[in-house]
Amino acid sequence: MQPTPEIILVVNDNEAGRYATKRILTRAGFETVEANTGEEGLRLARSASPQLVVLDINLPDVNGIEVCRQLKADPKTANTMVLQVSATNIALADRVHALAAGADSFLVEPVEPEELEAVARALLRLHRSEAQLRRTLAERELLLREVNHRVKNSLQLVLSMLSLQSAEFRESGAKELFAKAIARVTAIASIHERLYQDNDPLTLDMQTYLTGLCAELERAGIGDERPAQLKTDVESVRMPTENGVSLALIVNELVMNSLKHGRPTDRSAVINVRLR
């Protein structure tokens, strides 16, 4: 089966120049669409989904550099390659301005057919490589979320078994050991639950996580029945998952030890958890 030709959008208000560019690219085997204004180019970039836009700077309505900026700012067209071309705006400042706006390359007109075709093919190779990388990353993130979901479910099963088992113990020491085990497993299960729900399964939102963890520990009533209040003051920061897990377990141990051994006898306990 023949591969689908890649689409190139040619935006140029000069009819002769637009025709020449389109002819070169069509002969090279590409499918081409054309526009003679910036607004029409933006519309076709969204509807025709070209992989590459050959974009003149001097357009009758919207400047080509502004068109490029809008293409790169729109999630629907942000990954489209842009080849900026011009016969008049060819000073160093013009080229720098175009590249700073998001253009992927710049050619000064008139362009030799061989050069235009070679640059177009190079930009399309880059587009294919980036598209493959995005697909690979999306598949990896989907797999990580599924793994975290399965781990979370398995840990929930472990928690249920520990809770059932702890109900059979009457000795306070054994019940306390099981309570600590349940708290530790809960801490890890909560991490995997958040990773499964998060858009980024490689990092952990420590503000949301530590606040939730401390609330769960406060409800668990570890240590004794005297009232205790946990206050959290956590900056909004994301950490790599492996570091977040280690930090969460440290916080879990410190809070449990504070609940058991750090309560004053004459007033309610207040435990402050801060992350900076």
CYANA upper distance limits for C-alpha pairs under 8 A (distance plus 0.5 A):
  5 PRO  CA     29 GLY  CA      7.54
  5 PRO  CA     30 PHE  CA      6.08
  5 PRO  CA     31 GLU  CA      6.32
  6 GLU  CA     30 PHE  CA      6.14
  6 GLU  CA     31 GLU  CA      6.51
  6 GLU  CA     50 PRO  CA      7.75
  6 GLU  CA     51 GLN  CA      7.00
  7 ILE  CA     30 PHE  CA      6.66
  7 ILE  CA     31 GLU  CA      5.26
  7 ILE  CA     32 THR  CA      6.07
  7 ILE  CA     33 VAL  CA      7.92
  7 ILE  CA     49 SER  CA      8.07
  7 ILE  CA     50 PRO  CA      5.11
  7 ILE  CA     51 GLN  CA      6.21
  7 ILE  CA     52 LEU  CA      7.31
  8 ILE  CA     25 LEU  CA      8.48
  8 ILE  CA     30 PHE  CA      7.34
  8 ILE  CA     31 GLU  CA      6.74
  8 ILE  CA     32 THR  CA      5.35
  8 ILE  CA     33 VAL  CA      6.94
  8 ILE  CA     50 PRO  CA      5.83
  8 ILE  CA     51 GLN  CA      6.66
  8 ILE  CA     52 LEU  CA      5.36
  8 ILE  CA     53 VAL  CA      6.17
  8 ILE  CA     54 VAL  CA      7.69
  9 LEU  CA     32 THR  CA      6.23
  9 LEU  CA     33 VAL  CA      5.38
  9 LEU  CA     34 GLU  CA      6.04
  9 LEU  CA     35 ALA  CA      8.03
  9 LEU  CA     41 GLY  CA      8.18
  9 LEU  CA     44 LEU  CA      8.26
  9 LEU  CA     45 ALA  CA      7.73
  9 LEU  CA     50 PRO  CA      6.56
  9 LEU  CA     52 LEU  CA      6.81
  9 LEU  CA     53 VAL  CA      5.14
  9 LEU  CA     54 VAL  CA      6.62
 10 VAL  CA     18 ARG  CA      7.19
 10 VAL  CA     21 THR  CA      7.89
 10 VAL  CA     22 LYS  CA      7.29
 10 VAL  CA     32 THR  CA      7.62
 10 VAL  CA     33 VAL  CA      6.76
 10 VAL  CA     34 GLU  CA      5.22
 10 VAL  CA     35 ALA  CA      6.79
 10 VAL  CA     53 VAL  CA      6.44
 10 VAL  CA     54 VAL  CA      5.34
 10 VAL  CA     55 LEU  CA      6.75
 11 VAL  CA     18 ARG  CA      7.68
 11 VAL  CA     34 GLU  CA      6.33
 11 VAL  CA     35 ALA  CA      5.26
 11 VAL  CA     36 ASN  CA      6.10
 11 VAL  CA     37 THR  CA      7.28
 11 VAL  CA     38 GLY  CA      7.71
 11 VAL  CA     41 GLY  CA      6.44
 11 VAL  CA     53 VAL  CA      7.78
 11 VAL  CA     54 VAL  CA      6.64
 11 VAL  CA     55 LEU  CA      5.44
 11 VAL  CA     56 ASP  CA      6.58
 12 ASN  CA     17 GLY  CA      7.64
 12 ASN  CA     18 ARG  CA      5.96
 12 ASN  CA     34 GLU  CA      8.36
 12 ASN  CA     35 ALA  CA      6.96
 12 ASN  CA     36 ASN  CA      5.43
 12 ASN  CA     37 THR  CA      7.34
 12 ASN  CA     55 LEU  CA      7.10
 12 ASN  CA     56 ASP  CA      5.81
 12 ASN  CA     58 ASN  CA      8.48
 12 ASN  CA     59 LEU  CA      7.29
 13 ASP  CA     18 ARG  CA      7.71
 13 ASP  CA     35 ALA  CA      8.01
 13 ASP  CA     36 ASN  CA      4.64
 13 ASP  CA     37 THR  CA      6.55
 13 ASP  CA     58 ASN  CA      8.40
 13 ASP  CA     59 LEU  CA      6.41
 13 ASP  CA     60 PRO  CA      7.54
 14 ASN  CA     18 ARG  CA      6.45
 14 ASN  CA     36 ASN  CA      7.83
 15 GLU  CA     19 TYR  CA      6.53
 15 GLU  CA     36 ASN  CA      8.27
 16 ALA  CA     20 ALA  CA      6.68
 17 GLY  CA     21 THR  CA      6.70
 18 ARG  CA     22 LYS  CA      6.59
 18 ARG  CA     34 GLU  CA      8.08
 19 TYR  CA     23 ARG  CA      6.51
 20 ALA  CA     24 ILE  CA      6.83
 21 THR  CA     25 LEU  CA      6.86
 22 LYS  CA     26 THR  CA      6.44
 22 LYS  CA     32 THR  CA      6.95
 22 LYS  CA     33 VAL  CA      8.50
 22 LYS  CA     34 GLU  CA      8.31
 23 ARG  CA     27 ARG  CA      6.59
 24 ILE  CA     28 ALA  CA      6.85
 24 ILE  CA    113 PRO  CA      6.67
 24 ILE  CA    116 LEU  CA      8.48
 24 ILE  CA    117 GLU  CA      7.81
 25 LEU  CA     29 GLY  CA      7.14
 25 LEU  CA     30 PHE  CA      6.16
 25 LEU  CA     31 GLU  CA      8.22
 25 LEU  CA     32 THR  CA      7.74
 25 LEU  CA    117 GLU  CA      7.08
 26 THR  CA     30 PHE  CA      5.50
 26 THR  CA     31 GLU  CA      6.61
 26 THR  CA     32 THR  CA      7.00
 28 ALA  CA    117 GLU  CA      7.45
 34 GLU  CA     41 GLY  CA      8.14
 35 ALA  CA     40 GLU  CA      6.22
 35 ALA  CA     41 GLY  CA      5.80
 35 ALA  CA     44 LEU  CA      8.18
 36 ASN  CA     40 GLU  CA      7.47
 36 ASN  CA     41 GLY  CA      7.83
 36 ASN  CA     59 LEU  CA      8.07
 37 THR  CA     41 GLY  CA      6.64
 37 THR  CA     59 LEU  CA      6.37
 37 THR  CA     60 PRO  CA      6.73
 37 THR  CA     61 ASP  CA      6.81
 37 THR  CA     62 VAL  CA      7.79
 38 GLY  CA     42 LEU  CA      6.73
 38 GLY  CA     59 LEU  CA      6.81
 38 GLY  CA     60 PRO  CA      8.09
 38 GLY  CA     61 ASP  CA      6.66
 38 GLY  CA     62 VAL  CA      5.53
 38 GLY  CA     63 ASN  CA      7.45
 38 GLY  CA     64 GLY  CA      7.09
 38 GLY  CA     67 VAL  CA      6.61
 39 GLU  CA     43 ARG  CA      6.77
 39 GLU  CA     61 ASP  CA      7.86
 39 GLU  CA     62 VAL  CA      7.32
 39 GLU  CA     67 VAL  CA      8.43
 40 GLU  CA     44 LEU  CA      6.64
 41 GLY  CA     45 ALA  CA      6.48
 41 GLY  CA     67 VAL  CA      8.49
 42 LEU  CA     46 ARG  CA      6.97
 42 LEU  CA     67 VAL  CA      7.43
 42 LEU  CA     71 LEU  CA      7.53
 43 ARG  CA     47 SER  CA      6.78
 44 LEU  CA     48 ALA  CA      5.83
 44 LEU  CA     49 SER  CA      7.88
 45 ALA  CA     49 SER  CA      5.93
 45 ALA  CA     50 PRO  CA      6.63
 45 ALA  CA     53 VAL  CA      8.32
 45 ALA  CA     71 LEU  CA      8.38
 45 ALA  CA     77 THR  CA      7.30
 46 ARG  CA     76 LYS  CA      7.10
 46 ARG  CA     77 THR  CA      6.93
 49 SER  CA     77 THR  CA      8.03
 50 PRO  CA     80 THR  CA      7.40
 51 GLN  CA     80 THR  CA      5.70
 51 GLN  CA     81 MET  CA      6.68
 51 GLN  CA    124 LEU  CA      7.38
 51 GLN  CA    127 HIS  CA      7.54
 52 LEU  CA     80 THR  CA      6.17
 52 LEU  CA     81 MET  CA      5.13
 52 LEU  CA     82 VAL  CA      6.26
 52 LEU  CA     83 LEU  CA      7.80
 52 LEU  CA    120 ALA  CA      8.17
 52 LEU  CA    123 LEU  CA      8.04
 52 LEU  CA    124 LEU  CA      7.39
 53 VAL  CA     80 THR  CA      7.71
 53 VAL  CA     81 MET  CA      6.75
 53 VAL  CA     82 VAL  CA      5.36
 53 VAL  CA     83 LEU  CA      6.54
 54 VAL  CA     82 VAL  CA      6.66
 54 VAL  CA     83 LEU  CA      5.30
 54 VAL  CA     84 GLN  CA      6.55
 54 VAL  CA     85 VAL  CA      7.47
 55 LEU  CA     64 GLY  CA      6.84
 55 LEU  CA     68 CYS  CA      8.36
 55 LEU  CA     82 VAL  CA      7.39
 55 LEU  CA     83 LEU  CA      6.52
 55 LEU  CA     84 GLN  CA      5.37
 55 LEU  CA     85 VAL  CA      6.41
 56 ASP  CA     64 GLY  CA      6.24
 56 ASP  CA     84 GLN  CA      6.44
 56 ASP  CA     85 VAL  CA      5.38
 56 ASP  CA     86 SER  CA      6.07
 57 ILE  CA     63 ASN  CA      6.34
 57 ILE  CA     64 GLY  CA      4.42
 57 ILE  CA     65 ILE  CA      6.49
 57 ILE  CA     84 GLN  CA      7.42
 57 ILE  CA     85 VAL  CA      6.98
 57 ILE  CA     86 SER  CA      6.25
 57 ILE  CA     89 ASN  CA      7.80
 58 ASN  CA     63 ASN  CA      6.43
 58 ASN  CA     64 GLY  CA      6.66
 58 ASN  CA     86 SER  CA      7.84
 59 LEU  CA     63 ASN  CA      6.07
 59 LEU  CA     64 GLY  CA      6.76
 62 VAL  CA     66 GLU  CA      7.12
 62 VAL  CA     67 VAL  CA      7.03
 63 ASN  CA     67 VAL  CA      6.83
 64 GLY  CA     68 CYS  CA      6.69
 64 GLY  CA     84 GLN  CA      8.30
 65 ILE  CA     69 ARG  CA      6.78
 65 ILE  CA     84 GLN  CA      8.42
 65 ILE  CA     97 HIS  CA      8.22
 65 ILE  CA     98 ALA  CA      6.07
 65 ILE  CA    101 ALA  CA      6.98
 66 GLU  CA     70 GLN  CA      6.72
 66 GLU  CA    101 ALA  CA      7.99
 67 VAL  CA     71 LEU  CA      6.68
 68 CYS  CA     72 LYS  CA      6.76
 68 CYS  CA     82 VAL  CA      7.50
 68 CYS  CA     98 ALA  CA      8.48
 68 CYS  CA    101 ALA  CA      7.01
 68 CYS  CA    102 GLY  CA      6.89
 68 CYS  CA    103 ALA  CA      6.95
 69 ARG  CA     73 ALA  CA      6.68
 69 ARG  CA    101 ALA  CA      5.60
 69 ARG  CA    102 GLY  CA      6.56
 70 GLN  CA     74 ASP  CA      6.70
 71 LEU  CA     77 THR  CA      5.89
 71 LEU  CA     78 ALA  CA      6.25
 71 LEU  CA     80 THR  CA      8.16
 72 LYS  CA     77 THR  CA      6.78
 72 LYS  CA     78 ALA  CA      4.55
 72 LYS  CA     79 ASN  CA      7.61
 72 LYS  CA     80 THR  CA      8.11
 72 LYS  CA    102 GLY  CA      6.79
 73 ALA  CA     77 THR  CA      8.25
 73 ALA  CA     78 ALA  CA      6.45
 74 ASP  CA     78 ALA  CA      5.96
 75 PRO  CA     79 ASN  CA      8.28
 79 ASN  CA    127 HIS  CA      8.06
 80 THR  CA    127 HIS  CA      7.94
 81 MET  CA    103 ALA  CA      7.93
 81 MET  CA    104 ASP  CA      6.66
 81 MET  CA    123 LEU  CA      7.09
 81 MET  CA    124 LEU  CA      7.94
 81 MET  CA    127 HIS  CA      7.20
 82 VAL  CA    102 GLY  CA      8.20
 82 VAL  CA    103 ALA  CA      5.57
 82 VAL  CA    104 ASP  CA      5.85
 82 VAL  CA    105 SER  CA      7.36
 83 LEU  CA    103 ALA  CA      6.64
 83 LEU  CA    104 ASP  CA      6.43
 83 LEU  CA    105 SER  CA      5.50
 83 LEU  CA    106 PHE  CA      6.22
 83 LEU  CA    107 LEU  CA      7.91
 83 LEU  CA    120 ALA  CA      8.34
 84 GLN  CA     98 ALA  CA      7.59
 84 GLN  CA    103 ALA  CA      6.68
 84 GLN  CA    104 ASP  CA      8.22
 84 GLN  CA    105 SER  CA      6.71
 84 GLN  CA    106 PHE  CA      5.26
 84 GLN  CA    107 LEU  CA      6.95
 85 VAL  CA    106 PHE  CA      6.20
 85 VAL  CA    107 LEU  CA      5.40
 85 VAL  CA    108 VAL  CA      6.27
 85 VAL  CA    109 GLU  CA      7.01
 86 SER  CA     90 ILE  CA      7.01
 86 SER  CA    107 LEU  CA      7.40
 86 SER  CA    108 VAL  CA      5.89
 86 SER  CA    109 GLU  CA      6.03
 87 ALA  CA    108 VAL  CA      6.23
 87 ALA  CA    109 GLU  CA      5.04
 87 ALA  CA    110 PRO  CA      7.15
 89 ASN  CA     94 ASP  CA      6.24
 89 ASN  CA     95 ARG  CA      8.21
 90 ILE  CA     94 ASP  CA      6.41
 90 ILE  CA     95 ARG  CA      6.91
 90 ILE  CA    108 VAL  CA      6.86
 91 ALA  CA     95 ARG  CA      6.96
 92 LEU  CA     96 VAL  CA      6.63
 93 ALA  CA     97 HIS  CA      6.45
 94 ASP  CA     98 ALA  CA      6.69
 95 ARG  CA     99 LEU  CA      6.75
 95 ARG  CA    106 PHE  CA      7.22
 96 VAL  CA    100 ALA  CA      6.47
 97 HIS  CA    101 ALA  CA      6.75
 98 ALA  CA    102 GLY  CA      7.28
 98 ALA  CA    103 ALA  CA      6.28
 98 ALA  CA    106 PHE  CA      8.22
 99 LEU  CA    103 ALA  CA      5.08
 99 LEU  CA    104 ASP  CA      7.03
 99 LEU  CA    105 SER  CA      7.46
 99 LEU  CA    106 PHE  CA      8.04
104 ASP  CA    123 LEU  CA      8.16
107 LEU  CA    111 VAL  CA      7.62
111 VAL  CA    115 GLU  CA      7.18
111 VAL  CA    116 LEU  CA      6.80
112 GLU  CA    116 LEU  CA      6.83
113 PRO  CA    117 GLU  CA      6.65
114 GLU  CA    118 ALA  CA      6.55
115 GLU  CA    119 VAL  CA      6.56
116 LEU  CA    120 ALA  CA      6.54
117 GLU  CA    121 ARG  CA      6.62
118 ALA  CA    122 ALA  CA      6.70
119 VAL  CA    123 LEU  CA      6.69
120 ALA  CA    124 LEU  CA      6.65
121 ARG  CA    125 ARG  CA      6.60
122 ALA  CA    126 LEU  CA      6.86
123 LEU  CA    127 HIS  CA      6.68
124 LEU  CA    128 ARG  CA      6.67
125 ARG  CA    129 SER  CA      6.74
126 LEU  CA    130 GLU  CA      6.64
127 HIS  CA    131 ALA  CA      6.57
128 ARG  CA    132 GLN  CA      6.66
129 SER  CA    133 LEU  CA      6.71
130 GLU  CA    134 ARG  CA      6.67
131 ALA  CA    135 ARG  CA      6.77
132 GLN  CA    136 THR  CA      6.67
133 LEU  CA    137 LEU  CA      6.65
134 ARG  CA    138 ALA  CA      6.59
135 ARG  CA    139 GLU  CA      6.67
136 THR  CA    140 ARG  CA      6.63
137 LEU  CA    141 GLU  CA      6.61
138 ALA  CA    142 LEU  CA      6.66
139 GLU  CA    143 LEU  CA      6.64
140 ARG  CA    144 LEU  CA      6.65
141 GLU  CA    145 ARG  CA      6.65
141 GLU  CA    200 ASP  CA      7.99
141 GLU  CA    201 PRO  CA      6.97
142 LEU  CA    146 GLU  CA      6.75
143 LEU  CA    147 VAL  CA      6.63
144 LEU  CA    148 ASN  CA      6.60
144 LEU  CA    196 TYR  CA      8.22
144 LEU  CA    201 PRO  CA      6.94
145 ARG  CA    149 HIS  CA      6.57
145 ARG  CA    195 LEU  CA      7.14
145 ARG  CA    196 TYR  CA      5.00
145 ARG  CA    197 GLN  CA      7.99
145 ARG  CA    201 PRO  CA      6.79
146 GLU  CA    150 ARG  CA      6.73
146 GLU  CA    196 TYR  CA      7.41
147 VAL  CA    151 VAL  CA      6.62
148 ASN  CA    152 LYS  CA      6.47
148 ASN  CA    192 HIS  CA      5.52
148 ASN  CA    193 GLU  CA      7.32
148 ASN  CA    195 LEU  CA      6.91
148 ASN  CA    196 TYR  CA      5.86
149 HIS  CA    153 ASN  CA      6.78
149 HIS  CA    192 HIS  CA      7.21
149 HIS  CA    193 GLU  CA      6.97
149 HIS  CA    196 TYR  CA      5.96
150 ARG  CA    154 SER  CA      6.71
151 VAL  CA    155 LEU  CA      6.63
151 VAL  CA    189 ALA  CA      8.08
151 VAL  CA    192 HIS  CA      7.29
152 LYS  CA    156 GLN  CA      6.68
152 LYS  CA    189 ALA  CA      5.60
152 LYS  CA    190 SER  CA      7.99
152 LYS  CA    192 HIS  CA      5.86
152 LYS  CA    193 GLU  CA      6.24
153 ASN  CA    157 LEU  CA      6.89
154 SER  CA    158 VAL  CA      6.92
155 LEU  CA    159 LEU  CA      6.64
155 LEU  CA    185 VAL  CA      7.30
155 LEU  CA    186 THR  CA      8.32
155 LEU  CA    189 ALA  CA      6.27
156 GLN  CA    160 SER  CA      6.75
156 GLN  CA    186 THR  CA      8.47
156 GLN  CA    189 ALA  CA      7.43
157 LEU  CA    161 MET  CA      6.84
158 VAL  CA    162 LEU  CA      6.67
158 VAL  CA    185 VAL  CA      8.46
159 LEU  CA    163 SER  CA      6.58
159 LEU  CA    182 ILE  CA      6.62
159 LEU  CA    185 VAL  CA      7.34
159 LEU  CA    186 THR  CA      7.76
160 SER  CA    164 LEU  CA      6.71
161 MET  CA    165 GLN  CA      6.62
162 LEU  CA    166 SER  CA      6.51
162 LEU  CA    178 PHE  CA      7.44
162 LEU  CA    181 ALA  CA      8.48
162 LEU  CA    182 ILE  CA      7.16
163 SER  CA    167 ALA  CA      7.01
163 SER  CA    178 PHE  CA      8.38
163 SER  CA    182 ILE  CA      7.88
164 LEU  CA    168 GLU  CA      7.81
165 GLN  CA    169 PHE  CA      7.93
166 SER  CA    174 ALA  CA      8.42
166 SER  CA    175 LYS  CA      6.46
166 SER  CA    178 PHE  CA      6.51
166 SER  CA    179 ALA  CA      8.31
169 PHE  CA    174 ALA  CA      7.10
169 PHE  CA    175 LYS  CA      6.62
170 ARG  CA    174 ALA  CA      8.19
170 ARG  CA    175 LYS  CA      7.59
171 GLU  CA    175 LYS  CA      6.89
172 SER  CA    176 GLU  CA      6.57
173 GLY  CA    177 LEU  CA      6.83
174 ALA  CA    178 PHE  CA      6.84
175 LYS  CA    179 ALA  CA      6.62
176 GLU  CA    180 LYS  CA      6.74
176 GLU  CA    222 ILE  CA      8.32
176 GLU  CA    223 GLY  CA      8.14
177 LEU  CA    181 ALA  CA      6.75
178 PHE  CA    182 ILE  CA      6.56
179 ALA  CA    183 ALA  CA      6.68
179 ALA  CA    222 ILE  CA      7.58
180 LYS  CA    184 ARG  CA      6.75
180 LYS  CA    222 ILE  CA      8.34
180 LYS  CA    256 MET  CA      8.15
181 ALA  CA    185 VAL  CA      6.75
182 ILE  CA    186 THR  CA      6.46
183 ALA  CA    187 ALA  CA      6.69
183 ALA  CA    217 LEU  CA      7.60
183 ALA  CA    252 ASN  CA      8.08
184 ARG  CA    188 ILE  CA      7.09
184 ARG  CA    249 LEU  CA      7.53
184 ARG  CA    252 ASN  CA      7.39
185 VAL  CA    189 ALA  CA      6.52
186 THR  CA    190 SER  CA      6.47
187 ALA  CA    191 ILE  CA      7.08
187 ALA  CA    213 LEU  CA      6.95
187 ALA  CA    248 ALA  CA      7.44
187 ALA  CA    249 LEU  CA      7.45
187 ALA  CA    252 ASN  CA      7.61
188 ILE  CA    192 HIS  CA      7.06
188 ILE  CA    245 VAL  CA      7.56
188 ILE  CA    248 ALA  CA      8.45
188 ILE  CA    249 LEU  CA      8.27
189 ALA  CA    193 GLU  CA      6.68
190 SER  CA    194 ARG  CA      6.75
190 SER  CA    209 TYR  CA      8.22
190 SER  CA    213 LEU  CA      8.06
191 ILE  CA    195 LEU  CA      6.68
191 ILE  CA    204 LEU  CA      8.25
191 ILE  CA    209 TYR  CA      7.65
191 ILE  CA    245 VAL  CA      7.72
192 HIS  CA    196 TYR  CA      6.58
193 GLU  CA    197 GLN  CA      6.95
194 ARG  CA    198 ASP  CA      6.38
194 ARG  CA    204 LEU  CA      8.25
194 ARG  CA    209 TYR  CA      8.14
195 LEU  CA    199 ASN  CA      8.49
195 LEU  CA    200 ASP  CA      7.75
195 LEU  CA    201 PRO  CA      5.37
195 LEU  CA    202 LEU  CA      8.13
195 LEU  CA    203 THR  CA      8.19
195 LEU  CA    204 LEU  CA      7.37
196 TYR  CA    201 PRO  CA      7.13
200 ASP  CA    204 LEU  CA      8.39
201 PRO  CA    241 THR  CA      8.41
202 LEU  CA    240 PRO  CA      6.63
202 LEU  CA    241 THR  CA      6.24
203 THR  CA    238 ARG  CA      6.48
203 THR  CA    239 MET  CA      5.77
203 THR  CA    240 PRO  CA      4.82
203 THR  CA    241 THR  CA      5.27
203 THR  CA    244 GLY  CA      8.28
204 LEU  CA    209 TYR  CA      8.09
204 LEU  CA    238 ARG  CA      5.73
204 LEU  CA    239 MET  CA      5.81
204 LEU  CA    240 PRO  CA      6.76
204 LEU  CA    241 THR  CA      6.05
204 LEU  CA    244 GLY  CA      6.70
205 ASP  CA    209 TYR  CA      6.64
205 ASP  CA    236 SER  CA      7.66
205 ASP  CA    237 VAL  CA      6.58
205 ASP  CA    238 ARG  CA      5.06
205 ASP  CA    239 MET  CA      7.29
206 MET  CA    210 LEU  CA      6.15
206 MET  CA    234 VAL  CA      7.90
206 MET  CA    235 GLU  CA      8.31
206 MET  CA    236 SER  CA      7.31
206 MET  CA    237 VAL  CA      6.39
206 MET  CA    238 ARG  CA      6.35
206 MET  CA    239 MET  CA      7.44
206 MET  CA    244 GLY  CA      7.60
207 GLN  CA    211 THR  CA      6.60
207 GLN  CA    234 VAL  CA      5.64
207 GLN  CA    235 GLU  CA      6.43
207 GLN  CA    236 SER  CA      5.67
207 GLN  CA    237 VAL  CA      7.08
208 THR  CA    212 GLY  CA      6.72
209 TYR  CA    213 LEU  CA      6.55
210 LEU  CA    214 CYS  CA      6.57
210 LEU  CA    232 THR  CA      8.29
210 LEU  CA    234 VAL  CA      8.04
210 LEU  CA    248 ALA  CA      7.53
211 THR  CA    215 ALA  CA      6.80
211 THR  CA    232 THR  CA      6.56
211 THR  CA    234 VAL  CA      8.07
212 GLY  CA    216 GLU  CA      6.80
213 LEU  CA    217 LEU  CA      6.80
213 LEU  CA    252 ASN  CA      8.32
214 CYS  CA    218 GLU  CA      6.54
214 CYS  CA    230 LEU  CA      7.02
214 CYS  CA    232 THR  CA      8.06
214 CYS  CA    252 ASN  CA      8.45
214 CYS  CA    255 VAL  CA      8.38
215 ALA  CA    219 ARG  CA      6.79
215 ALA  CA    230 LEU  CA      7.77
216 GLU  CA    220 ALA  CA      6.68
217 LEU  CA    221 GLY  CA      7.43
217 LEU  CA    222 ILE  CA      7.75
217 LEU  CA    252 ASN  CA      8.50
217 LEU  CA    255 VAL  CA      8.30
217 LEU  CA    256 MET  CA      8.12
218 GLU  CA    222 ILE  CA      8.19
218 GLU  CA    228 ALA  CA      7.67
218 GLU  CA    229 GLN  CA      7.34
218 GLU  CA    230 LEU  CA      6.91
221 GLY  CA    225 GLU  CA      7.02
222 ILE  CA    256 MET  CA      7.15
222 ILE  CA    259 LEU  CA      6.77
222 ILE  CA    260 LYS  CA      7.21
223 GLY  CA    256 MET  CA      8.06
223 GLY  CA    259 LEU  CA      6.06
223 GLY  CA    260 LYS  CA      4.63
223 GLY  CA    261 HIS  CA      8.22
224 ASP  CA    259 LEU  CA      8.38
224 ASP  CA    260 LYS  CA      7.45
226 ARG  CA    268 SER  CA      7.62
227 PRO  CA    268 SER  CA      6.06
227 PRO  CA    269 ALA  CA      7.11
228 ALA  CA    259 LEU  CA      7.86
228 ALA  CA    263 ARG  CA      8.32
228 ALA  CA    268 SER  CA      6.19
228 ALA  CA    269 ALA  CA      4.99
228 ALA  CA    270 VAL  CA      6.36
228 ALA  CA    271 ILE  CA      8.03
229 GLN  CA    268 SER  CA      8.10
229 GLN  CA    269 ALA  CA      6.59
229 GLN  CA    270 VAL  CA      5.30
229 GLN  CA    271 ILE  CA      6.65
230 LEU  CA    270 VAL  CA      6.44
230 LEU  CA    271 ILE  CA      5.29
230 LEU  CA    272 ASN  CA      6.47
230 LEU  CA    273 VAL  CA      7.84
231 LYS  CA    270 VAL  CA      7.73
231 LYS  CA    271 ILE  CA      6.56
231 LYS  CA    272 ASN  CA      5.28
231 LYS  CA    273 VAL  CA      6.62
232 THR  CA    272 ASN  CA      6.37
232 THR  CA    273 VAL  CA      5.24
232 THR  CA    274 ARG  CA      6.39
233 ASP  CA    272 ASN  CA      8.06
233 ASP  CA    273 VAL  CA      6.66
233 ASP  CA    274 ARG  CA      5.16
233 ASP  CA    275 LEU  CA      7.10
234 VAL  CA    273 VAL  CA      7.97
234 VAL  CA    274 ARG  CA      5.75
234 VAL  CA    275 LEU  CA      5.16
234 VAL  CA    276 ARG  CA      7.27
235 GLU  CA    275 LEU  CA      6.52
235 GLU  CA    276 ARG  CA      6.40
239 MET  CA    243 ASN  CA      6.84
239 MET  CA    244 GLY  CA      6.18
240 PRO  CA    244 GLY  CA      6.61
241 THR  CA    245 VAL  CA      6.57
242 GLU  CA    246 SER  CA      6.95
243 ASN  CA    247 LEU  CA      6.66
244 GLY  CA    248 ALA  CA      6.45
245 VAL  CA    249 LEU  CA      6.76
246 SER  CA    250 ILE  CA      6.84
247 LEU  CA    251 VAL  CA      6.69
248 ALA  CA    252 ASN  CA      6.51
249 LEU  CA    253 GLU  CA      6.71
250 ILE  CA    254 LEU  CA      6.68
251 VAL  CA    255 VAL  CA      6.47
252 ASN  CA    256 MET  CA      6.64
253 GLU  CA    257 ASN  CA      6.59
254 LEU  CA    258 SER  CA      6.57
255 VAL  CA    259 LEU  CA      6.61
255 VAL  CA    271 ILE  CA      8.16
256 MET  CA    260 LYS  CA      6.72
257 ASN  CA    261 HIS  CA      6.21
257 ASN  CA    262 GLY  CA      7.61
258 SER  CA    262 GLY  CA      4.98
258 SER  CA    263 ARG  CA      7.37
258 SER  CA    271 ILE  CA      7.94
259 LEU  CA    263 ARG  CA      6.77
259 LEU  CA    269 ALA  CA      8.47
262 GLY  CA    269 ALA  CA      8.31
263 ARG  CA    268 SER  CA      7.86
263 ARG  CA    269 ALA  CA      5.71
264 PRO  CA    268 SER  CA      7.39
264 PRO  CA    269 ALA  CA      6.70
